[in-house]
Amino acid sequence: MEKLDGYIVDLKGMQSDTVSYHWQAATDFFSAVQGPEIKQGLLDVALRVKRTSCAYELTFQLKGEVEVTCDRCLEPMSQPIEAECLLRVKMGDEFADDGDVVTIPQREGTINVAWNIYEFAALQIPLRHVHATCEQLYSDSSEEERIDPRWAELKKAMNSKTVNSKS
């Protein structure tokens, strides 16, 4: 976690109501986070922290590309990422994450946002990611070519049975 110490935001020590941070999350960042979805990439991350009356609003802006595996050919492919994400943080007795609001211990007053950056990037990856060339090859195939031959034979057998029963 030592490599991710640069992503610590000191909320308790904020000198003004709004503070900005900027990072470049590169391959060494993704290696240090050790998340399952993204192993490498380059993201420009801007964070604006705004203190409100009862909490802090952390607005992340992510822009760049990450490398994912093509679902069709299993080769690496570049996936563009562009997002603005909001995280609300409040101070409390113990750490808690209820989804909408993260509570950090008052005595610490800091939050490491590295995992949040990773999660926000991973959430931008579509469920299905396919190279444009792989998508073109797949969409150019006729319907018959895409059907598993075993199912095609079953379909023929069922059609002939239906025809024979109507005779």
MARBA-3410 file (N, C-alpha, C, O; in Angstrom, 1 decimal):
167
0.8,-1.2,0.0,0.0,0.0,0.0,0.9,1.3,0.0,0.4,2.4,-0.2 ~ 2.2,1.1,0.2,3.1,2.2,0.3,3.1,3.0,-1.0,3.2,4.2,-1.0 ~ 2.9,2.4,-2.2,2.9,3.1,-3.4,1.7,3.9,-3.6,1.7,4.8,-4.5 ~ 0.7,3.7,-2.8,-0.6,4.4,-2.9,-0.7,5.5,-1.9,-1.8,6.1,-1.8 ~ 0.3,5.8,-1.2,0.3,6.8,-0.1,0.1,8.2,-0.7,-0.4,9.1,-0.1
0.4,8.4,-2.0,0.2,9.7,-2.7,-1.3,10.0,-2.9,-1.6,11.1,-3.4 ~ -2.2,9.1,-2.7,-3.6,9.3,-2.9,-4.4,9.6,-1.6,-5.6,9.4,-1.6 ~ -3.6,10.0,-0.6,-4.3,10.3,0.7,-4.8,11.7,0.7,-4.0,12.6,0.4 ~ -6.0,11.9,1.0,-6.6,13.3,1.1,-6.9,13.6,2.6,-7.6,12.8,3.3 ~ -6.3,14.7,3.0,-6.4,15.1,4.4,-7.6,16.0,4.5,-7.5,17.2,4.2
-8.8,15.5,4.9,-10.0,16.3,5.1,-10.0,17.1,6.3,-10.4,18.3,6.3 ~ -9.4,16.6,7.4,-9.4,17.3,8.7,-8.5,18.6,8.6,-8.8,19.6,9.2 ~ -7.5,18.5,7.8,-6.5,19.6,7.7,-6.8,20.6,6.6,-5.9,21.4,6.2 ~ -8.0,20.5,5.9,-8.3,21.4,4.8,-8.3,22.9,5.3,-8.9,23.2,6.3 ~ -7.5,23.7,4.6,-7.4,25.1,4.9,-8.5,26.0,4.3,-8.8,27.1,4.8
-9.1,25.5,3.2,-10.2,26.2,2.6,-11.4,25.3,2.4,-11.3,24.1,2.6 ~ -12.5,25.8,1.9,-13.7,25.0,1.7,-13.6,24.1,0.5,-14.4,23.2,0.3 ~ -12.7,24.5,-0.4,-12.5,23.6,-1.7,-11.0,23.4,-1.9,-10.3,24.4,-1.9 ~ -10.7,22.2,-2.2,-9.3,21.8,-2.5,-9.3,21.0,-3.7,-10.2,20.1,-3.9 ~ -8.3,21.1,-4.6,-8.2,20.3,-5.8,-6.9,19.5,-5.7,-5.9,19.9,-5.2
-7.0,18.3,-6.3,-5.9,17.4,-6.5,-5.8,16.9,-7.9,-6.8,17.0,-8.6 ~ -4.7,16.5,-8.3,-4.5,16.0,-9.7,-3.5,14.8,-9.7,-2.4,15.0,-9.1 ~ -3.8,13.7,-10.3,-2.9,12.6,-10.4,-3.0,12.0,-11.8,-3.9,12.2,-12.6 ~ -1.9,11.3,-12.2,-1.9,10.4,-13.4,-1.9,9.0,-12.9,-0.9,8.6,-12.3 ~ -2.9,8.2,-13.1,-3.0,6.8,-12.7,-2.5,6.0,-13.9,-3.2,5.9,-14.9
-1.3,5.5,-13.7,-0.7,4.7,-14.8,-0.6,3.2,-14.4,-1.2,2.8,-13.4 ~ 0.2,2.4,-15.2,0.2,1.0,-15.0,0.7,0.7,-13.6,0.3,-0.3,-13.0 ~ 1.7,1.5,-13.0,2.2,1.2,-11.7,1.1,1.4,-10.6,1.0,0.7,-9.6 ~ 0.2,2.3,-10.9,-1.0,2.5,-10.0,-1.9,1.3,-10.0,-2.2,0.8,-8.9 ~ -2.2,0.8,-11.2,-3.1,-0.4,-11.3,-2.4,-1.6,-10.7,-3.1,-2.5,-10.2
-1.1,-1.7,-10.9,-0.4,-2.9,-10.3,-0.5,-2.8,-8.7,-0.7,-3.8,-8.1 ~ -0.3,-1.6,-8.2,-0.3,-1.4,-6.7,-1.7,-1.7,-6.2,-1.9,-2.2,-5.1 ~ -2.8,-1.3,-6.9,-4.1,-1.5,-6.4,-4.5,-3.0,-6.4,-5.2,-3.4,-5.6 ~ -4.0,-3.7,-7.4,-4.2,-5.1,-7.6,-5.7,-5.5,-7.7,-6.2,-6.5,-7.2 ~ -6.4,-4.7,-8.5,-7.8,-5.0,-8.8,-7.9,-6.0,-9.9,-7.0,-6.1,-10.7
-9.0,-6.7,-10.0,-9.2,-7.8,-11.0,-9.5,-7.3,-12.4,-9.2,-8.0,-13.4 ~ -10.1,-6.1,-12.6,-10.6,-5.7,-13.9,-9.5,-5.0,-14.7,-9.4,-5.3,-15.9 ~ -8.7,-4.2,-14.1,-7.8,-3.3,-14.9,-6.4,-3.6,-14.4,-6.1,-3.5,-13.2 ~ -5.5,-4.0,-15.3,-4.1,-4.3,-15.0,-3.2,-3.1,-15.4,-2.1,-2.9,-14.8 ~ -3.6,-2.4,-16.5,-2.8,-1.3,-16.9,-3.6,-0.3,-17.7,-4.7,-0.5,-18.1
-3.0,0.9,-17.8,-3.7,2.0,-18.5,-3.1,3.3,-18.1,-2.1,3.4,-17.4 ~ -3.7,4.4,-18.5,-3.3,5.7,-18.2,-4.5,6.6,-18.0,-5.3,6.8,-19.0 ~ -4.8,7.1,-16.8,-5.9,7.9,-16.5,-5.4,9.3,-16.0,-4.6,9.3,-15.1 ~ -6.0,10.3,-16.4,-5.9,11.6,-15.8,-7.0,11.8,-14.8,-8.2,11.7,-15.1 ~ -6.6,12.0,-13.5,-7.6,12.1,-12.4,-7.5,13.4,-11.8,-6.5,13.9,-11.3
-8.7,14.1,-11.8,-8.8,15.4,-11.1,-9.8,15.2,-10.0,-10.9,14.6,-10.2 ~ -9.5,15.7,-8.8,-10.4,15.5,-7.7,-10.6,16.9,-7.1,-9.7,17.7,-6.8 ~ -11.9,17.2,-6.9,-12.2,18.5,-6.2,-12.9,18.1,-4.9,-14.0,17.4,-4.9 ~ -12.4,18.5,-3.8,-13.0,18.2,-2.5,-13.7,19.5,-2.0,-13.0,20.6,-1.9 ~ -15.0,19.4,-1.7,-15.7,20.6,-1.2,-16.3,20.2,0.2,-17.0,19.2,0.4
-16.0,21.1,1.1,-16.5,20.9,2.5,-17.9,21.5,2.6,-18.1,22.7,2.2 ~ -18.8,20.8,3.0,-20.2,21.3,3.2,-20.4,21.3,4.7,-19.5,21.0,5.5 ~ -21.6,21.7,5.1,-21.9,21.8,6.5,-21.8,20.5,7.3,-21.4,20.6,8.5 ~ -22.1,19.4,6.7,-22.1,18.1,7.5,-21.2,17.0,6.9,-21.1,15.9,7.4 ~ -20.6,17.3,5.7,-19.9,16.2,5.0,-18.9,16.9,4.1,-18.7,18.1,4.0
-18.3,16.0,3.3,-17.3,16.4,2.2,-17.8,15.8,0.9,-18.2,14.6,0.9 ~ -17.8,16.6,-0.1,-18.2,16.0,-1.5,-16.9,15.9,-2.3,-16.2,16.9,-2.5 ~ -16.6,14.7,-2.7,-15.4,14.5,-3.5,-15.8,14.2,-4.9,-16.5,13.2,-5.2 ~ -15.5,15.1,-5.8,-15.9,14.9,-7.2,-14.7,14.5,-8.0,-13.7,15.3,-8.1 ~ -14.7,13.3,-8.6,-13.6,12.7,-9.4,-13.9,12.9,-10.8,-15.1,12.6,-11.3
-13.0,13.4,-11.6,-13.1,13.4,-13.1,-12.0,12.5,-13.6,-10.8,12.8,-13.4 ~ -12.4,11.5,-14.3,-11.5,10.5,-14.9,-11.5,10.6,-16.4,-12.5,10.7,-17.0 ~ -10.3,10.7,-17.0,-10.2,10.7,-18.5,-9.0,10.0,-18.9,-7.9,10.2,-18.4 ~ -9.1,9.0,-19.9,-8.0,8.3,-20.4,-8.4,7.0,-21.0,-9.5,6.8,-21.4 ~ -7.5,6.0,-20.9,-7.7,4.7,-21.4,-7.2,3.6,-20.5,-6.1,3.8,-19.9
-7.8,2.5,-20.5,-7.3,1.3,-19.7,-7.3,0.2,-20.7,-8.0,0.2,-21.7 ~ -6.6,-0.8,-20.3,-6.5,-2.0,-21.2,-7.3,-3.1,-20.6,-7.2,-3.4,-19.4 ~ -8.2,-3.7,-21.4,-9.0,-4.8,-21.1,-8.9,-5.9,-22.1,-8.2,-5.7,-23.1 ~ -9.5,-7.0,-21.9,-9.4,-8.2,-22.8,-10.6,-8.2,-23.6,-11.7,-8.2,-23.1 ~ -10.4,-8.3,-25.0,-11.5,-8.5,-25.9,-12.3,-9.8,-25.6,-11.6,-10.8,-25.5
-13.6,-9.7,-25.5,-14.4,-10.9,-25.2,-14.4,-11.9,-26.4,-14.6,-13.1,-26.1 ~ -14.1,-11.5,-27.6,-14.1,-12.4,-28.7,-12.8,-13.0,-29.0,-12.8,-14.3,-29.1 ~ -11.7,-12.3,-29.1,-10.4,-12.8,-29.5,-9.5,-13.0,-28.3,-8.4,-13.6,-28.5 ~ -9.8,-12.5,-27.1,-9.0,-12.5,-25.9,-7.7,-11.8,-26.0,-6.8,-12.0,-25.2 ~ -7.6,-10.9,-27.0,-6.4,-10.0,-27.1,-6.7,-8.7,-26.3,-7.8,-8.3,-26.1
-5.6,-8.1,-25.9,-5.8,-6.8,-25.2,-6.3,-5.7,-26.1,-6.1,-5.7,-27.3 ~ -7.2,-4.9,-25.5,-7.7,-3.8,-26.3,-7.8,-2.6,-25.4,-7.9,-2.7,-24.1 ~ -7.8,-1.4,-26.0,-7.9,-0.1,-25.3,-9.4,0.2,-25.1,-10.2,0.2,-26.0 ~ -9.7,0.6,-23.8,-11.1,1.0,-23.5,-11.0,2.5,-23.0,-10.5,2.7,-21.9 ~ -11.6,3.4,-23.7,-11.6,4.8,-23.3,-12.5,4.9,-22.0,-13.5,4.3,-21.9
-12.0,5.8,-21.1,-12.7,6.1,-19.9,-12.9,7.6,-19.8,-11.9,8.4,-19.9 ~ -14.1,8.0,-19.6,-14.4,9.4,-19.3,-15.6,9.5,-18.4,-16.7,9.1,-18.8 ~ -15.4,10.0,-17.2,-16.5,10.0,-16.2,-16.3,11.1,-15.1,-15.2,11.5,-14.9 ~ -17.4,11.4,-14.5,-17.4,12.3,-13.4,-18.2,11.6,-12.3,-19.3,11.2,-12.5 ~ -17.5,11.3,-11.2,-18.2,10.5,-10.1,-18.1,11.3,-8.8,-17.2,12.0,-8.5
-19.1,11.1,-8.0,-19.2,11.8,-6.7,-19.1,10.8,-5.5,-19.7,9.7,-5.6 ~ -18.4,11.2,-4.5,-18.3,10.4,-3.3,-18.5,11.3,-2.1,-17.8,12.4,-2.0 ~ -19.4,11.0,-1.2,-19.7,11.8,0.0,-19.0,11.1,1.1,-19.0,9.9,1.3 ~ -18.3,11.9,1.9,-17.5,11.5,3.1,-17.9,12.3,4.3,-18.0,13.5,4.2 ~ -18.1,11.6,5.4,-18.3,12.3,6.7,-17.4,11.7,7.7,-16.9,10.6,7.6
-17.3,12.5,8.8,-16.5,12.1,9.9,-17.4,11.3,10.9,-18.5,11.7,11.1 ~ -16.8,10.3,11.6,-17.6,9.6,12.6,-16.6,8.9,13.5,-15.4,9.2,13.6 ~ -17.1,7.9,14.3,-16.3,7.2,15.3,-15.5,6.1,14.6,-14.3,5.9,15.0 ~ -16.1,5.4,13.6,-15.4,4.3,13.0,-15.6,4.4,11.5,-16.5,5.1,11.0 ~ -14.8,3.6,10.8,-14.9,3.6,9.3,-16.2,2.8,9.0,-16.5,1.8,9.6
-17.0,3.3,8.0,-18.1,2.6,7.5,-18.4,3.1,6.0,-18.1,4.2,5.7 ~ -18.9,2.1,5.2,-19.2,2.5,3.8,-20.6,1.9,3.6,-20.7,0.7,3.4 ~ -21.6,2.8,3.5,-22.9,2.3,3.3,-23.4,2.5,1.8,-24.5,2.4,1.5 ~ -22.4,2.8,1.0,-22.7,2.9,-0.5,-22.9,4.4,-0.9,-22.3,4.8,-1.8 ~ -23.7,5.1,-0.2,-24.0,6.5,-0.5,-23.0,7.4,0.2,-22.5,8.4,-0.4
-22.6,7.0,1.4,-21.7,7.9,2.2,-20.6,7.0,2.9,-20.9,5.9,3.4 ~ -19.4,7.5,2.8,-18.3,6.8,3.5,-18.0,7.6,4.8,-17.9,8.8,4.7 ~ -18.0,6.9,5.9,-17.6,7.5,7.2,-16.2,7.1,7.5,-15.8,5.9,7.5 ~ -15.4,8.1,7.8,-14.0,7.9,8.2,-13.9,8.3,9.7,-14.6,9.2,10.2 ~ -12.9,7.7,10.4,-12.7,8.0,11.8,-12.3,9.5,12.0,-11.4,9.9,11.3
-12.9,10.2,12.9,-12.6,11.6,13.2,-11.2,11.7,13.6,-10.5,12.7,13.2 ~ -10.7,10.8,14.4,-9.3,10.9,14.9,-8.3,10.9,13.8,-7.2,11.5,13.9 ~ -8.6,10.2,12.6,-7.6,10.1,11.5,-7.8,11.3,10.6,-6.9,12.1,10.3 ~ -9.1,11.5,10.1,-9.4,12.7,9.3,-8.9,12.6,7.9,-8.9,13.6,7.1 ~ -8.4,11.4,7.4,-7.8,11.3,6.1,-8.5,10.1,5.4,-9.1,9.2,6.0
-8.5,10.1,4.1,-9.0,9.0,3.3,-8.1,8.8,2.1,-7.6,9.7,1.4 ~ -7.8,7.5,1.9,-7.0,7.1,0.7,-7.9,6.8,-0.4,-8.7,5.9,-0.3 ~ -7.9,7.6,-1.5,-8.9,7.5,-2.6,-8.4,6.6,-3.7,-9.1,6.6,-4.7 ~ -7.3,5.9,-3.5,-6.8,5.1,-4.6,-7.8,4.0,-5.1,-8.1,3.9,-6.2 ~ -8.4,3.3,-4.1,-9.4,2.3,-4.4,-10.6,2.9,-5.1,-11.2,2.3,-6.0
-11.0,4.1,-4.6,-12.2,4.8,-5.2,-11.9,5.1,-6.7,-12.8,4.9,-7.5 ~ -10.7,5.6,-7.0,-10.3,5.9,-8.4,-10.4,4.6,-9.2,-11.0,4.6,-10.3 ~ -9.9,3.5,-8.7,-9.9,2.3,-9.4,-11.4,1.8,-9.6,-11.7,1.5,-10.8 ~ -12.2,1.8,-8.6,-13.6,1.4,-8.7,-14.3,2.3,-9.7,-15.1,1.7,-10.6 ~ -14.2,3.6,-9.7,-14.9,4.4,-10.6,-14.4,4.1,-12.1,-15.3,4.2,-13.0
-13.2,3.9,-12.3,-12.7,3.5,-13.6,-13.3,2.2,-14.0,-13.8,2.0,-15.2 ~ -13.2,1.2,-13.2,-13.8,-0.2,-13.5,-15.3,-0.1,-13.8,-15.7,-0.9,-14.6 ~ -16.0,0.7,-13.1,-17.4,0.8,-13.4,-17.7,1.4,-14.7,-18.9,1.3,-15.2 ~ -16.8,2.1,-15.4,-17.0,2.7,-16.7,-16.8,1.7,-17.8,-17.1,1.9,-19.0 ~ -16.2,0.5,-17.5,-16.0,-0.5,-18.5,-17.3,-1.2,-18.8,-18.0,-1.7,-17.9
-17.7,-1.3,-20.1,-18.9,-2.0,-20.5,-18.8,-3.4,-20.1,-17.7,-4.0,-20.1 ~ -20.0,-4.1,-19.9,-20.0,-5.5,-19.6,-19.4,-6.3,-20.7,-18.7,-7.3,-20.5 ~ -19.7,-5.9,-21.9,-19.2,-6.5,-23.1,-18.2,-5.6,-23.8,-18.6,-4.5,-24.2 ~ -16.9,-6.0,-23.9,-16.0,-5.2,-24.6,-15.3,-6.0,-25.7,-14.7,-7.1,-25.5 ~ -15.5,-5.5,-27.0,-15.0,-6.2,-28.2,-14.4,-5.2,-29.1,-14.8,-4.1,-29.3
-13.2,-5.7,-29.7,-12.6,-4.8,-30.7,-13.5,-4.5,-31.8,-14.5,-5.3,-32.1 ~ -13.4,-3.4,-32.5,-14.2,-3.0,-33.6,-14.1,-4.1,-34.7,-15.1,-4.4,-35.4 ~ -12.9,-4.6,-34.9,-12.7,-5.6,-36.0,-13.4,-6.9,-35.6,-13.9,-7.5,-36.5 ~ -13.3,-7.3,-34.4,-14.0,-8.5,-34.0,-15.5,-8.3,-34.1,-16.2,-9.3,-34.5 ~ -16.0,-7.2,-33.7,-17.4,-6.9,-33.8,-17.9,-7.0,-35.3,-18.9,-7.5,-35.6
-17.1,-6.4,-36.2,-17.4,-6.4,-37.6,-17.4,-7.9,-38.1,-18.3,-8.2,-38.9 ~ -16.4,-8.7,-37.7,-16.4,-10.1,-38.2,-17.6,-10.8,-37.7,-18.2,-11.6,-38.5 ~ -18.0,-10.6,-36.5,-19.2,-11.3,-35.9,-20.4,-10.8,-36.6,-21.3,-11.6,-36.9 ~ -20.6,-9.5,-36.8,-21.8,-9.0,-37.4,-21.9,-9.4,-38.9,-23.0,-9.4,-39.4 ~ -20.8,-9.6,-39.6,-20.8,-10.0,-41.0,-21.2,-11.4,-41.2,-21.6,-11.8,-42.3
-21.1,-12.2,-40.2,-21.4,-13.7,-40.3,-22.9,-13.8,-40.4,-23.7,-13.0,-39.9 ~ -23.3,-14.8,-41.2,-24.8,-15.0,-41.4,-25.3,-15.7,-40.1,-24.5,-16.2,-39.3 ~ -26.6,-15.7,-39.9,-27.2,-16.3,-38.7,-26.9,-17.8,-38.7,-26.7,-18.3,-37.6 ~ -26.9,-18.5,-39.8,-26.6,-19.9,-39.8,-25.2,-20.2,-39.3,-24.9,-21.2,-38.7 ~ -24.2,-19.3,-39.7,-22.8,-19.5,-39.3,-22.6,-19.4,-37.8,-21.7,-20.0,-37.2
-23.5,-18.5,-37.2,-23.3,-18.3,-35.7,-24.0,-19.3,-34.9,-23.7,-19.4,-33.7 ~ -24.9,-20.2,-35.4,-25.5,-21.2,-34.7,-24.6,-22.4,-34.6,-24.0,-22.9,-35.6 ~ -24.4,-22.9,-33.3,-23.7,-24.1,-33.1,-24.2,-25.2,-34.0,-25.4,-25.4,-34.0 ~ -23.4,-26.0,-34.7,-23.9,-27.0,-35.6,-24.7,-28.1,-34.9,-25.7,-28.6,-35.6 ~ -24.5,-28.3,-33.7,-25.3,-29.3,-33.0,-26.7,-28.8,-32.8,-27.7,-29.6,-32.9
-26.9,-27.5,-32.5,-28.2,-27.0,-32.4,-28.9,-26.9,-33.8,-30.1,-27.1,-33.9 ~ -28.1,-26.7,-34.8,-28.7,-26.6,-36.2,-29.3,-28.0,-36.5,-30.4,-28.0,-37.1 ~ -28.6,-29.0,-36.2,-29.1,-30.4,-36.5,-30.3,-30.7,-35.7,-31.3,-31.3,-36.2 ~ -30.4,-30.2,-34.4,-31.5,-30.4,-33.6,-32.7,-29.6,-34.2,-33.9,-30.1,-34.2 ~ -32.5,-28.4,-34.6,-33.5,-27.6,-35.2,-34.1,-28.3,-36.5,-35.3,-28.3,-36.7
-33.2,-28.9,-37.3,-33.6,-29.6,-38.5,-34.5,-30.8,-38.1,-35.6,-31.0,-38.7 ~ -34.1,-31.5,-37.1,-34.8,-32.7,-36.7,-36.2,-32.3,-36.2,-37.2,-33.0,-36.4 ~ -36.2,-31.2,-35.4,-37.5,-30.8,-34.8,-38.4,-30.3,-36.0,-39.7,-30.5,-35.9 ~ -37.9,-29.6,-36.9,-38.7,-29.1,-38.1,-39.2,-30.3,-38.9,-40.4,-30.2,-39.3 ~ -38.4,-31.3,-39.1,-38.9,-32.4,-39.9,-40.0,-33.2,-39.1,-40.9,-33.8,-39.7
-39.8,-33.3,-37.8,-40.8,-34.0,-37.0,-42.1,-33.2,-37.0,-43.2,-33.8,-37.1 ~ -42.1,-31.9,-37.0,-43.3,-31.1,-37.1,-43.9,-31.2,-38.4,-45.2,-31.4,-38.5 ~ -43.2,-31.3,-39.5,-43.7,-31.5,-40.8,-44.4,-32.8,-40.9,-45.5,-33.0,-41.5 ~ -43.7,-33.9,-40.4,-44.2,-35.3,-40.5,-45.5,-35.4,-39.7,-46.4,-36.2,-40.1 ~ -45.6,-34.8,-38.5,-46.8,-34.9,-37.7,-48.0,-34.2,-38.3,-49.1,-34.5,-38.0
-47.8,-33.2,-39.2,-48.9,-32.5,-39.8,-49.4,-33.2,-41.0,-50.5,-33.0,-41.5 ~ -48.6,-34.2,-41.6,-49.0,-34.9,-42.8,-50.1,-35.9,-42.5,-50.5,-36.6,-43.4
END
